[in-house]
């Protein structure tokens, strides 16, 4: 009998040790646009996409680009601004092309976006509101041209209920496009600061 209990206890300890060694899964989720963009002209790779790829490269996280079902007017910046403003005013929740496969398997989610009219693009709200966040760690990052994170950390905190929110990163889009070395250093310094 004593041997049975000893074996059962050893088995439980082995399972416990294995579960504590399970590596947490991280995802870099981002929304970014190409085309005519403020301060950088007509671009072939989005500002936020550049930063997202740097984060994924540094952390070994999976990466997923969030895309809307309806395309934005990327070749006319004024039309893009007008569309974004109209979405903000009516608190639109644009439909997404696809969702993250196996979202529940991720423990840490980096959420990347450009700042539009001092807020998150509305499609980020679409995504956040369609998922459960309890127990997850959420880490925001954005590209901008002077507004920094613009209070979006607070919006993410109130939308991703139950998540732990870590300090976000803000990088100018013009830096992401035109000075990759400086952008990469900002990413590295930030990841070190938040312990990732």
TORSE-104150 format. One line per 10 residues: number of its first residue (from 0); their letters; for each residue x, y, z of N, C-alpha, C. Coordinates in nm, 3 decimals. Example, Ala and Ser with C-alpha at 12.3 -4.5 7.8 and 13.67 -1.06 7.14 Angstrom:
0 = AS = 1.319 -0.569 0.780 1.230 -0.450 0.780 1.320 -0.330 0.780  1.285 -0.225 0.708 1.367 -0.106 0.714 1.290 0.003 0.787 $
//
This chain:
0 = XXXXXXXXXX = 0.084 -0.120 0.000 0.000 0.000 0.000 0.087 0.125 0.000  0.193 0.118 0.085 0.284 0.233 0.095 0.349 0.260 -0.042  0.385 0.154 -0.112 0.447 0.167 -0.243 0.350 0.232 -0.342  0.221 0.195 -0.336 0.121 0.255 -0.424 0.113 0.406 -0.405  0.106 0.449 -0.278 0.096 0.594 -0.249 0.223 0.667 -0.292  0.337 0.602 -0.271 0.465 0.663 -0.310 0.469 0.682 -0.462  0.422 0.579 -0.535 0.422 0.588 -0.682 0.324 0.695 -0.730  0.206 0.700 -0.665 0.106 0.801 -0.704 0.158 0.942 -0.677  0.224 0.960 -0.563 0.279 1.091 -0.528 0.386 1.132 -0.629  0.473 1.036 -0.664 0.580 1.064 -0.762 0.520 1.103 -0.897 $
10 = XXXXXXXXXX = 0.412 1.035 -0.937 0.347 1.067 -1.065 0.289 1.207 -1.062  0.225 1.242 -0.950 0.169 1.377 -0.937 0.279 1.483 -0.943  0.390 1.458 -0.878 0.502 1.553 -0.879 0.557 1.570 -1.020  0.562 1.462 -1.096 0.611 1.469 -1.234 0.519 1.554 -1.320  0.387 1.535 -1.305 0.290 1.614 -1.379 0.302 1.761 -1.341  0.316 1.788 -1.211 0.329 1.927 -1.165 0.453 1.993 -1.221  0.564 1.919 -1.223 0.689 1.975 -1.277 0.675 2.004 -1.425  0.608 1.914 -1.498 0.591 1.935 -1.643 0.506 2.058 -1.670  0.399 2.077 -1.589 0.310 2.190 -1.616 0.377 2.323 -1.586  0.467 2.326 -1.486 0.533 2.453 -1.456 0.639 2.486 -1.560 $
20 = XXXXXXXXXX = 0.683 2.384 -1.634 0.786 2.408 -1.736 0.724 2.439 -1.873  0.593 2.433 -1.883 0.528 2.462 -2.011 0.557 2.606 -2.051  0.609 2.624 -2.169 0.643 2.758 -2.218 0.517 2.833 -2.255  0.507 2.958 -2.207 0.389 3.036 -2.241 0.396 3.074 -2.389  0.279 3.082 -2.451 0.273 3.117 -2.594 0.241 3.264 -2.610  0.314 3.328 -2.699 0.294 3.470 -2.725 0.253 3.493 -2.869  0.174 3.598 -2.888 0.126 3.636 -3.020 0.143 3.785 -3.040  0.197 3.823 -3.156 0.199 3.964 -3.196 0.086 3.981 -3.297  -0.017 4.052 -3.254 -0.134 4.080 -3.337 -0.125 4.227 -3.378  -0.142 4.255 -3.507 -0.130 4.396 -3.547 -0.222 4.430 -3.665 $
30 = XXXXXXXXXX = -0.253 4.560 -3.673 -0.326 4.616 -3.785 -0.239 4.726 -3.844  -0.221 4.724 -3.976 -0.131 4.820 -4.040 -0.172 4.835 -4.186  -0.149 4.954 -4.240 -0.186 4.978 -4.380 -0.067 5.025 -4.462  -0.070 4.993 -4.589 0.028 5.043 -4.686 -0.036 5.160 -4.759  0.029 5.207 -4.866 -0.028 5.316 -4.945 0.015 5.452 -4.893  -0.067 5.552 -4.920 -0.032 5.689 -4.883 -0.059 5.712 -4.734  0.048 5.739 -4.660 0.037 5.757 -4.516 0.106 5.887 -4.474  0.053 5.948 -4.370 0.103 6.077 -4.321 0.251 6.069 -4.285  0.327 6.167 -4.329 0.468 6.188 -4.295 0.565 6.089 -4.360  0.515 5.986 -4.427 0.606 5.888 -4.487 0.580 5.865 -4.635 $
40 = XXXXXXXXXX = 0.477 5.927 -4.691 0.449 5.912 -4.833 0.382 5.780 -4.865  0.408 5.732 -4.986 0.346 5.609 -5.033 0.434 5.491 -4.995  0.387 5.408 -4.904 0.471 5.302 -4.848 0.424 5.163 -4.890  0.519 5.072 -4.899 0.490 4.934 -4.940 0.476 4.840 -4.821  0.526 4.882 -4.704 0.511 4.805 -4.581 0.463 4.900 -4.473  0.357 4.862 -4.403 0.297 4.951 -4.303 0.391 4.980 -4.187  0.376 5.099 -4.129 0.459 5.139 -4.015 0.446 5.040 -3.899  0.322 5.008 -3.863 0.301 4.917 -3.749 0.348 4.776 -3.782  0.335 4.736 -3.908 0.383 4.603 -3.950 0.533 4.590 -3.925  0.606 4.695 -3.953 0.752 4.693 -3.933 0.786 4.667 -3.787 $
50 = XXXXXXXXXX = 0.718 4.739 -3.697 0.744 4.722 -3.554 0.698 4.585 -3.506  0.583 4.540 -3.557 0.531 4.408 -3.519 0.631 4.298 -3.552  0.689 4.307 -3.671 0.786 4.204 -3.712 0.912 4.207 -3.627  0.952 4.325 -3.585 1.069 4.337 -3.496 1.040 4.272 -3.360  0.919 4.295 -3.308 0.882 4.236 -3.179 0.878 4.084 -3.190  0.815 4.033 -3.295 0.807 3.888 -3.316 0.946 3.826 -3.328  1.033 3.896 -3.400 1.171 3.847 -3.419 1.245 3.842 -3.286  1.228 3.944 -3.203 1.298 3.952 -3.075 1.244 3.853 -2.972  1.114 3.828 -2.975 1.051 3.745 -2.871 1.025 3.602 -2.912  1.029 3.574 -3.043 0.995 3.440 -3.091 0.845 3.415 -3.092 $
60 = XXXXXXXXXX = 0.767 3.521 -3.080 0.621 3.508 -3.078 0.567 3.478 -3.217  0.448 3.417 -3.220 0.375 3.404 -3.345 0.327 3.543 -3.387  0.291 3.557 -3.513 0.248 3.688 -3.562 0.122 3.672 -3.647  0.031 3.769 -3.635 -0.095 3.764 -3.709 -0.135 3.906 -3.748  -0.159 3.926 -3.878 -0.203 4.056 -3.926 -0.355 4.060 -3.929  -0.410 4.158 -3.858 -0.554 4.178 -3.857 -0.594 4.256 -3.981  -0.690 4.204 -4.057 -0.737 4.272 -4.178 -0.888 4.287 -4.174  -0.936 4.399 -4.224 -1.081 4.421 -4.229 -1.139 4.359 -4.356  -1.265 4.318 -4.345 -1.333 4.258 -4.461 -1.346 4.359 -4.574  -1.378 4.483 -4.539 -1.387 4.591 -4.639 -1.256 4.668 -4.639 $
70 = XXXXXXXXXX = -1.200 4.689 -4.756 -1.070 4.758 -4.767 -1.084 4.907 -4.739  -0.979 4.964 -4.684 -0.972 5.109 -4.663 -0.915 5.175 -4.789  -0.944 5.304 -4.811 -0.888 5.375 -4.927 -0.742 5.411 -4.902  -0.652 5.324 -4.943 -0.510 5.341 -4.908 -0.433 5.434 -5.002  -0.491 5.469 -5.116 -0.417 5.555 -5.210 -0.459 5.702 -5.204  -0.540 5.735 -5.106 -0.585 5.873 -5.087 -0.593 5.896 -4.937  -0.491 5.964 -4.883 -0.483 5.976 -4.737 -0.601 6.052 -4.678  -0.648 6.154 -4.749 -0.763 6.230 -4.697 -0.886 6.141 -4.688  -0.907 6.058 -4.790 -1.021 5.966 -4.788 -1.008 5.867 -4.672  -0.885 5.821 -4.645 -0.862 5.731 -4.532 -0.895 5.801 -4.400 $
80 = XXXXXXXXXX = -0.848 5.925 -4.386 -0.877 6.002 -4.265 -1.027 6.020 -4.245  -1.097 6.052 -4.353 -1.242 6.073 -4.346 -1.314 5.944 -4.306  -1.270 5.832 -4.362 -1.330 5.703 -4.329 -1.307 5.669 -4.182  -1.182 5.687 -4.137 -1.148 5.658 -3.997 -1.227 5.747 -3.901  -1.243 5.874 -3.936 -1.319 5.967 -3.852 -1.466 5.927 -3.844  -1.523 5.890 -3.958 -1.664 5.847 -3.961 -1.684 5.722 -3.876  -1.590 5.627 -3.884 -1.599 5.505 -3.803 -1.591 5.538 -3.654  -1.500 5.628 -3.620 -1.485 5.668 -3.480 -1.614 5.734 -3.429  -1.668 5.826 -3.507 -1.788 5.899 -3.465 -1.908 5.809 -3.440  -1.920 5.703 -3.519 -2.035 5.614 -3.499 -1.999 5.488 -3.419 $
90 = XXXXXXXXXX = -1.876 5.488 -3.365 -1.827 5.373 -3.287 -1.847 5.242 -3.365  -1.806 5.246 -3.491 -1.822 5.130 -3.580 -1.737 5.013 -3.530  -1.779 4.896 -3.565 -1.701 4.775 -3.538 -1.686 4.701 -3.671  -1.588 4.741 -3.752 -1.573 4.681 -3.886 -1.551 4.530 -3.878  -1.613 4.459 -3.970 -1.596 4.313 -3.977 -1.452 4.281 -4.014  -1.403 4.169 -3.962 -1.266 4.125 -3.989 -1.265 4.012 -4.091  -1.157 4.006 -4.168 -1.142 3.900 -4.269 -1.130 3.763 -4.205  -1.054 3.757 -4.095 -1.029 3.628 -4.029 -0.995 3.651 -3.883  -1.013 3.546 -3.804 -0.979 3.552 -3.662 -0.850 3.474 -3.638  -0.790 3.498 -3.523 -0.667 3.427 -3.487 -0.700 3.280 -3.458 $
100 = XXXXXXXXXX = -0.635 3.187 -3.527 -0.658 3.046 -3.495 -0.606 3.015 -3.354  -0.680 2.939 -3.279 -0.638 2.896 -3.144 -0.602 3.013 -3.053  -0.681 3.118 -3.057 -0.652 3.236 -2.974 -0.638 3.199 -2.826  -0.722 3.108 -2.779 -0.720 3.073 -2.637 -0.588 3.012 -2.591  -0.509 2.962 -2.685 -0.382 2.898 -2.647 -0.272 2.999 -2.615  -0.296 3.128 -2.643 -0.194 3.230 -2.619 -0.210 3.292 -2.480  -0.097 3.306 -2.411 -0.097 3.367 -2.278 -0.067 3.516 -2.285  0.018 3.553 -2.381 0.061 3.693 -2.396 0.027 3.741 -2.536  -0.042 3.855 -2.542 -0.081 3.912 -2.671 -0.026 4.054 -2.682  0.062 4.075 -2.779 0.105 4.210 -2.815 0.003 4.263 -2.916 $
110 = XXXXXXXXXX = -0.053 4.381 -2.891 -0.153 4.437 -2.982 -0.096 4.565 -3.043  -0.080 4.565 -3.178 -0.021 4.679 -3.247 -0.117 4.749 -3.340  -0.104 4.881 -3.348 -0.198 4.962 -3.426 -0.141 5.101 -3.451  -0.188 5.168 -3.557 -0.158 5.310 -3.574 -0.256 5.390 -3.488  -0.219 5.509 -3.449 -0.313 5.598 -3.380 -0.395 5.670 -3.485  -0.526 5.654 -3.476 -0.618 5.721 -3.569 -0.708 5.814 -3.488  -0.698 5.943 -3.514 -0.781 6.042 -3.445 -0.773 6.026 -3.293  -0.654 6.003 -3.243 -0.633 5.993 -3.099 -0.690 5.867 -3.036  -0.715 5.765 -3.115 -0.776 5.642 -3.064 -0.722 5.522 -3.140  -0.767 5.404 -3.098 -0.738 5.281 -3.172 -0.822 5.280 -3.299 $
120 = XXXXXXXXXX = -0.773 5.221 -3.407 -0.863 5.194 -3.520 -0.979 5.109 -3.470  -1.097 5.134 -3.522 -1.216 5.066 -3.471 -1.211 4.914 -3.486  -1.135 4.865 -3.585 -1.125 4.720 -3.603 -1.053 4.652 -3.486  -0.970 4.726 -3.414 -0.905 4.670 -3.294 -1.012 4.643 -3.188  -1.107 4.735 -3.175 -1.218 4.711 -3.082 -1.299 4.588 -3.124  -1.321 4.573 -3.255 -1.392 4.454 -3.304 -1.326 4.328 -3.251  -1.194 4.324 -3.264 -1.120 4.205 -3.220 -1.126 4.189 -3.069  -1.096 4.296 -2.996 -1.090 4.285 -2.850 -1.224 4.244 -2.791  -1.332 4.299 -2.846 -1.465 4.271 -2.791 -1.515 4.131 -2.825  -1.449 4.064 -2.917 -1.494 3.930 -2.957 -1.419 3.817 -2.886 $
130 = XXXXXXXXXX = -1.335 3.854 -2.787 -1.257 3.752 -2.717 -1.263 3.769 -2.566  -1.232 3.660 -2.498 -1.220 3.661 -2.352 -1.073 3.684 -2.316  -1.048 3.766 -2.216 -0.911 3.807 -2.184 -0.864 3.766 -2.045  -0.949 3.698 -1.970 -0.912 3.659 -1.834 -0.781 3.581 -1.832  -0.690 3.625 -1.746 -0.563 3.554 -1.728 -0.457 3.582 -1.832  -0.490 3.659 -1.936 -0.391 3.688 -2.040 -0.312 3.815 -2.006  -0.194 3.826 -2.063 -0.114 3.948 -2.052 -0.124 4.020 -2.186  -0.162 4.146 -2.181 -0.178 4.226 -2.303 -0.074 4.337 -2.303  -0.005 4.352 -2.417 0.103 4.450 -2.428 0.081 4.532 -2.555  0.041 4.660 -2.540 0.013 4.742 -2.659 0.139 4.803 -2.720 $
140 = XXXXXXXXXX = 0.134 4.825 -2.851 0.237 4.905 -2.918 0.171 4.978 -3.034  0.221 5.097 -3.065 0.158 5.175 -3.170 0.261 5.253 -3.250  0.217 5.298 -3.367 0.294 5.395 -3.444 0.209 5.522 -3.452  0.278 5.635 -3.458 0.210 5.764 -3.449 0.300 5.871 -3.510  0.251 5.993 -3.515 0.336 6.105 -3.558 0.326 6.222 -3.461  0.325 6.190 -3.331 0.327 6.296 -3.231 0.233 6.276 -3.114  0.140 6.183 -3.126 0.041 6.164 -3.018 0.080 6.056 -2.919  0.192 5.987 -2.941 0.234 5.874 -2.859 0.120 5.773 -2.848  0.097 5.713 -2.730 -0.009 5.613 -2.716 -0.149 5.674 -2.705  -0.156 5.805 -2.686 -0.282 5.881 -2.691 -0.394 5.825 -2.603 $
150 = XXXXXXXXXX = -0.360 5.770 -2.488 -0.464 5.719 -2.399 -0.520 5.584 -2.438  -0.462 5.520 -2.539 -0.517 5.391 -2.585 -0.495 5.280 -2.483  -0.394 5.293 -2.397 -0.373 5.190 -2.293 -0.497 5.179 -2.205  -0.554 5.293 -2.172 -0.675 5.294 -2.089 -0.792 5.227 -2.160  -0.807 5.253 -2.290 -0.914 5.189 -2.368 -0.895 5.038 -2.375  -0.772 4.995 -2.391 -0.743 4.851 -2.396 -0.771 4.788 -2.260  -0.729 4.854 -2.154 -0.752 4.801 -2.019 -0.901 4.781 -1.992  -0.983 4.879 -2.031 -1.126 4.868 -2.002 -1.197 4.769 -2.095  -1.140 4.743 -2.212 -1.203 4.649 -2.307 -1.159 4.505 -2.283  -1.031 4.487 -2.251 -0.977 4.352 -2.229 -0.989 4.316 -2.081 $
160 = XXXXXXXXXX = -1.111 4.302 -2.034 -1.136 4.279 -1.892 -1.073 4.147 -1.845  -1.008 4.155 -1.730 -0.945 4.036 -1.673 -0.802 4.015 -1.716  -0.753 4.097 -1.809 -0.614 4.084 -1.855 -0.521 4.170 -1.769  -0.395 4.133 -1.767 -0.290 4.216 -1.708 -0.231 4.298 -1.821  -0.228 4.429 -1.805 -0.177 4.517 -1.910 -0.038 4.565 -1.874  0.058 4.544 -1.965 0.195 4.594 -1.943 0.215 4.724 -2.020  0.319 4.795 -1.983 0.352 4.926 -2.043 0.369 4.915 -2.194  0.303 5.005 -2.265 0.306 5.003 -2.410 0.426 5.074 -2.471  0.443 5.054 -2.600 0.550 5.117 -2.678 0.488 5.204 -2.786  0.543 5.324 -2.804 0.500 5.414 -2.912 0.622 5.450 -2.996 $
170 = XXXXXXXXXX = 0.614 5.428 -3.126 0.724 5.459 -3.218 0.666 5.545 -3.331  0.735 5.650 -3.365 0.689 5.732 -3.479 0.693 5.648 -3.606  0.590 5.664 -3.688 0.586 5.592 -3.815 0.702 5.629 -3.903  0.742 5.756 -3.900 0.855 5.801 -3.981 0.985 5.736 -3.936  0.997 5.706 -3.806 1.115 5.633 -3.757 1.112 5.489 -3.804  0.996 5.426 -3.794 0.982 5.287 -3.840 1.021 5.274 -3.987  0.977 5.371 -4.069 1.004 5.365 -4.212 1.148 5.402 -4.247  1.199 5.507 -4.184 1.324 5.569 -4.231 1.447 5.546 -4.144  1.427 5.492 -4.025 1.542 5.466 -3.937 1.518 5.336 -3.862  1.534 5.225 -3.933 1.507 5.093 -3.876 1.598 5.063 -3.756 $
180 = XXXXXXXXXX = 1.721 5.114 -3.760 1.815 5.090 -3.649 1.761 5.151 -3.520  1.715 5.275 -3.529 1.658 5.342 -3.411 1.530 5.274 -3.366  1.446 5.234 -3.460 1.321 5.165 -3.427 1.351 5.033 -3.356  1.446 4.958 -3.408 1.482 4.828 -3.347 1.535 4.847 -3.206  1.615 4.953 -3.185 1.668 4.979 -3.051 1.556 5.014 -2.954  1.457 5.091 -3.002 1.341 5.124 -2.917 1.267 4.998 -2.876  1.250 4.906 -2.970 1.184 4.779 -2.942 1.264 4.699 -2.840  1.394 4.687 -2.862 1.479 4.609 -2.772 1.479 4.667 -2.631  1.494 4.799 -2.619 1.496 4.864 -2.488 1.364 4.844 -2.415  1.255 4.857 -2.488 1.122 4.841 -2.430 1.099 4.697 -2.381 $
190 = XXXXXX = 1.134 4.599 -2.465 1.117 4.460 -2.426 1.197 4.427 -2.300  1.316 4.482 -2.293 1.400 4.461 -2.174 1.333 4.525 -2.052  1.279 4.643 -2.070 1.216 4.716 -1.960 1.093 4.642 -1.906  1.016 4.577 -1.994 0.896 4.505 -1.947 0.924 4.359 -1.917  1.050 4.319 -1.928 1.089 4.182 -1.892 1.052 4.076 -1.992  1.053 4.114 -2.124 1.018 4.017 -2.229 1.136 3.990 -2.321 $
//
